[in-house]
């Protein structure tokens, strides 16, 4: 195993730009520089111009967000007319059968990376063992746990302690369950050790706080069977936060945020520009991941960075690899239920995003990568400063109101009202499209979507931007510690082992 792990490191070094430190091409300088210079000019306008032009930062922010919504609507409109193959998958899931006649063509393994997750593992494993298509192999990648994980696996799951760095024999009770113990080194290292130890065709990564719907494995497996060029796919997640008032408020906002985000991923998939998959529930073609060196332990968002590397490798070798979001593969996942935990999560996500954008800056504006280089990565370049634009716009608006500059406030209010109307329309459409795509209606009330559209710009959106601003600080200072995430949703019994349906 150690020899193969060394080869993984060598492959990662070969294909990751963080090792080679490529020169930043002119296109990348122009894209990123324009975003920064534009912010400086628009911010300066607040001190020299009058009327709505004094709020140039806010106008740019609103215009950019509106253009993105229009793009997503254009590309995701197909969700109103589901792909026949996806529809077949949905029907098969409803019947409790696997859609494809090639169901046995690929073997499927599931890796659950777990560090001190003894409380969550029984629920997670129950969901995996209850799948319509039970995985051929389930590996608990024990990342140096110091809680009761070992006792749980030995006493309740019939596993024998394999010793550090080794893969156990199959469980006496569950023949497809095995235990891998590795020294504590983070999720990426635990996943890499598991990738080396398993021999299945495709490998799913599932966080210990993520519960799969009963048809999730079948839907994911079917997608890989049908598409031989598919190397990475993400499932659709629904957040669960807990029972407290604050947790329910955060769950309310995050539910609609997740809906919009997954609709957006579908749109970018249609444009062949999808980069973001959810490591909490993702699936990979094992040989492809091994070819590029596995997950990178040095990255704060190892799942996101891996897709960049897979994309680069595919273009370099002319392979035409595909990355998709699978509407029929669904799960619920534990999400932050307090403001502090929410900000910690978002600062890590954003710092990791900045880290990856910097490493792969040579792909920005590079037509060699198709829509990914020409469209998606330039959009991501703007996203690096989008939170700064948003927070600046809000701060300027508050200043104008407090100082009584109503010549600015009145036209700005009209822009904000118009944006709320656009957001409301998009919210309602996205909920309807999400229902058609996933068949998931629980927690997707149109009335609550209306409330989210009206309230979010002045509350949750500012929280997201604040977390991103903290991420900038952590990226610039190179910090790696993010604190402990407390489970408040799934383990509190709010959801069972599968996603409930109401039609």
N, C-alpha and C positions, 0 to 999 in steps of 0.2 A: 504493500500500500504506500509506503514512504517513497518508493521509486516513482510510482505513478503520480503521487502528489508533487514531486519535484518536477516531473514533466508538465503537470498542470501549471506550475509557477513559470516554467520556461515558456510555455505557449502563451500565457497571459502577458509575459514581458515582451514577447514578440509582437503581439497584436494590440497592446494598449499604448496609447500615445503618452501616458504619464511616465513611461519609462524612456521613451525616445525624445520627448520634449520637442515636438515639431515646431518649426517657425510659423508664426501666425501669418496667414496669407492676407493679401490686400483686401479681399472681399470681407473677411472676418473683421479686420480693422475698421472698414467702412461701416459695416452693419452695427457693430457694438459702439463705435465712436459716434455714429449718428444718433443713436438712442440716448447716449450720455449728453452730447452737445445740445440736443433738442430740449432735454429737461432743463439744462442751464438757461437756455434762451427763454423758454416758456416761464420759468420761475422768475426771471428778471423782468418779464413783462408786468408782473404784479406791482412793480414799483414805478413803472414809467407810463403805463397805458391806463385808459379808463374803460368803463363798461365791461362787456362780456370778455373782451380781449385780455383784461387783467387776470382773468381766470383761465388763461391759456393752458395751464397744466391740467386742469379739470376737463377742458374741452378735448384735449388730446386723449386723456384717459377714457372718456366716454366714447369718443369716436373709435378708438382702437377696440374697445370691448364690443361695441355694436357691430363692427366689421367681423369680428370673430364669431359672434352669434349668427350673423348672416351666413358665414361660411359653413358653420356646423349645420345650420338648417338646410342649406343647399345640399351638402354631402350626405346628411343623415335622413333626408326625406324618404329614402328607400325603406326605412324602418316601417313606414306606413304600408308598404307592400313587401312583406318578408320574403327573403330568399327561399326558394323551394326547399333547398337542402336544410336550412335552419328550421323551416316549418316542419319538415319530416322529423327532425330531431326532437322538436317540441312534442309532436304527437306521440312519438315512441316513448318519450319520458312520461307522458301522461298515462300511457298504457302499461308502464312498468317494464317495457322491453327496450332493447338496444336497437337503434335505427338501422345500422349498417349490416349488410350480410357479411362484411369482412371483420366482424367483431373480434375475431381471434388473431387478426393479422399483426397486431402490435401488443407487446407486453407493457404493463403499466406499473410503475413503482411510485410510492408516495413517501416523501421525506418530511418528517415533522422535526424541525430544529427547536430544541427545548432547553432553556436554561432556567432552572428553578420553577418549572411549570407543573409540579405534581398535582396542584389543585385543578388545573385545566385539562390535563391529559385524558382522564377518563371520559369526559364529555366529548373531546375531540375524537378519540378512538371509537367511541360509540357511533358517532356520525360516519366515520370511515368504514366501520364494519357493517353498517346498515345500508351501504350503497346498493343501488340496483345492479351496478357492475362493481363488485368488490375488487379492489386493486390486487394485482398478483403479489405485490410485496409492499409492506409498510415498514419503514425504518424510523425509529426514534433516535434522532441524532442528538444525543445527550451532551450538551456543551458545558461540561464541567459542573453540573448541578450539585448544589450542596444542601438541597432540601430533601424531601422524602421520595424523590423520583426513583432512586434505586430500589427502595423497599417496595414501592408501588409496582414496578415492573417485575420484580421477583415474586412477590406474594400474590398479586392479583392477576398477572398476565403470564405466569409460568415461564418467564425468561431466566436465563442464567447469566450472571455477571461475566461479560466477556473480557474484562480487563481493559485498561486504557489503550485506545487506539485500535481496538479489535471489534469485529462484527460478531455478534452472538449467534448461536445456533437458533433455529426457529423455535418459537414458543410452543410449549406442549399443548396449550389450549387453543392458540390461534396460529396455525402453521405458516401464515403469510406475514407474521409479525416478528421483527428482529430489533435488536438494540445495539447501537453503536456508541461507545464512550470515547470522547475526545477531550483533551485538556481545554479549559475555558479560553477561547480565543475569538469569540464572536460568531454571529450567525453565518457569515460567508465561509469561514473556515470549516464550520460544522457541515454545511451543505456540500462543500468540496470533498470532504472526507466521505460523505455518503455517496456522492456521485461516483467516486472511485470504487466504493465497495459494492454497489449494486450493478446489475447487468441487464436491466430492463431497457426496452426501446425508448420509452418516454418516461420522464420523471416529473411528478408534480411536487411543488413545494407548498406546504400548508403550515401556517403558523399555529401554535398550540391554542391560540385564542380565536380560531376561525372554525366555524362549523359548516360543513358542506350540506347542501340540499341533497336529497336522496338520489337525484339524477345527475349530480354534478360530474362525477367521474365518467359516466357513460357519455355525456355530452362532450366532455373534453376529449376523451378517447376517440369518439366518432370524428371530431374535427381533424385530428391528426391522421386518422385512417383515410379520410377523404382527400386530404391535401398533402401530398408527399413533400412539398417544398415548405411546409409549415414547421418552423423551428422553435417558436415561442408563442404562447397564448396566455391571456389573462381571463379569469372568470369575472363575474359581476358580483360586487360586494354590497351588502346592506349593513350600515353601522348600528351597533347597540351600545348604549352608554351607561345605563343604570336607572335606578328608581327615584333618585333625589330630584327636586325641582330643577336645580341647575343642570343636572345630567339630561333631563328630559328636554330642556330648552336647547342644549347643545345637540342632542339627537335629532330634534326637529330640524335645525338648520343643516346639520351634516347629512341627513337623509336626502334632502333636495340637492345639496352640493354633490353628493355621490351620483345621483340620477343624472344631473347635468354633465358631470365629468365622464361618466361611461357613455352617454350619448355622444360627447365630444370625441372620445376614443374611437367610437364606431366611425365618426366622420373622418378622422385622420387615418383610420385603417382603409377607408374607401379611397383616400388620396395617396395611399402607399407611404404614409408618413408617421405611422404609429411608433412611438418610442416608449411610452409609459405603460408598464404592466405592474400589477400588484403582487409583490412578493409574498403577501399573505395567502394568495391563492393563484398560482401560476403553473404552467406546464411547459416543459422543454423537451426537444429531441436530444437525448443524452449525448450522442456522438457529436452533435454540433457544438454543444456547450463545452465538451472536452477539447474540441479542436481549437477553441479560442482561449482555453485556460481556466474555465470555470468562473466562479464569482471572485470579485476582487475585495479582499479584506480591508484594503486601504480606503475604500469608498464608503461614504456614509449611507448611500442608497445603492447597494450592490445590484439590486434587480434592474434598476433604471440604467446604470452604467453598462451592465452586461448586454442590453439590447443595442447600445451604440456599437459595442465590439462585434456583436453578431452581424449587424448591418455593414460595418466596415469590411469584415471578412467576406461577406457575401458579394459585395461589389468588387473587391480585390480579386476574387477567384471566379467571378461571373456565375454565381450559383443561383441567383434569383430567389433567395430565401424570403419567407413571408412571416409577418408577425400579426396576430389577430386578437380581437376580443370576442369571446364566445358567449352569446346571450343566453344559451341554454344551460351554462355552467354557473350556478349561483351559490352564494354562501352568505352567512352573517359573520361579522367580525367585531371584536371588542374595539370601541373607539373611545377617545378621551371624554371623560364625564365631568371634568373640572377645568376651569380656565387655565390653571397652572399646567396641567398635563397636556391640554390642547396646545398651548404655546410651546411647550417642549417638543411635541411631535412636529409642529409646523416649522420650528427653527431647524430641526434635523433634516426634514424633507427639503427645505429651501437651501440650506447650506450644502447638502449633497447635490442638489440640482446645480448650484453654482460651481461646485467642484467638478462635476461632469461636463458642464458647458465649457469650462476652462480647458479641461483635458482634451476635449474634442473640438476645439475652436477652429481647427483647420477644415472641418466639414461644413462650417457655416457659410452659406452662399456658394457652395461648391456644387456645380451642376452635375458632376460625376455621380452624385448620390441621388439624382432625380429630385422628386418633390421633397424628399427628406432634407437635402441640402439647399434647394432653392426656396423652399417655403417653410417647412416645419422648424428648422433650426434658426432661421432669421426671426420667426415668431418667438421662439424661446429666448433669443437675444433681447427682444423687447421685454419679455417676461422677467428678465433679471432685474429690471428697474420698474416694472409695473407697480409693485407695492410702494415704491418711493413716490411715483406719480400719484397714486391714490391717496397716500397719507398727506402729501403736500397739498393736493387739491382740497382735502377736508380741512386742513389747518388754515389755508387761505380763506376758505369760505367762512369758517368760524371767525376769523379776524375781520373780514369784511362786515359780518353781521354785528360784531361787538363794537366796531368803530362807526357803524351807521352808514356805510357806503351802499345805500340802497340802489344807486344807479348800476351797481354791479350785481347786487343780490337779486333784483327782480328778473333780469334776463337769465341769470344763472339758475334761478328757481324754475324757469320755463324749461331749460335744458334738462334739469334733474327730473322734472315731472315727465318729460317726454321719454327719458331713459327708463323710468319706472314702468311706463306703459309698455315699452318694448320688452323689458325684462319680464313683465307679467305675461305677455303673449308667449314669449319663449318658454317660461316656466310651465305654462299650461300645456303647450304643445309637447314639450319634452316629457312631461308626465304621461301624456297620452301615448307618445311614441314608445316610451319605456314599457308601458303596459303591453302594447302590441308585440314588442320585441321579446320580452322576458316572460310574459304571462303573470307577472308579479304585481298584485294589486294592494297587498297589505302595506299600510303606511304611506300610500301615494295619493292622498286625498287632494282633489283639485282645489277645494276651499283652503286647505292649509298651504298649498302651493301659492295661492293668491297672497296669503299673509306673509309667506317667506319672501316673495318678490317685493313687497312694500317695506318690510322691516329690515331685510338683510343689508341694504346699502349703508344704513346708519348704525349697524351693530356687528353682525357676524363678519361682514366684509372687512371692517376695520380690525377685528380680531385676527383675521387671516393675514392682513398686511402687517400687523404688529409682529406676529410670529415670523413672517418673512424678514422683517427688519432685524429681528434678533438673529436670524439665520445669516444675514450679511455679517453681523458682528462675529459670529462663530467661524464663518468661512475665512474672514480676514485675519483672525487671531489663530486659526488652525486648531481650535479646541475639538476634542473627541469625546468628552463625557456628556451624556445627555440625561442622566438621572434614571430613576426606576419608574416604569409604567405600572400603575395600579389597576387591576382588573375590577371593573364595576358593573359591566353589562351582562355578558353571557353567563358568568359564574354566579350571578345573583339570581339566576333562574328566570330571567325575563323571556328567554327563548329556549326552546328545546333543541334536540339534536338535528332538526331539519327545519327549513324555512316553511312557515305555515302558508297556506294558499287559501284564497277565498273565491277563486274563480278567475 
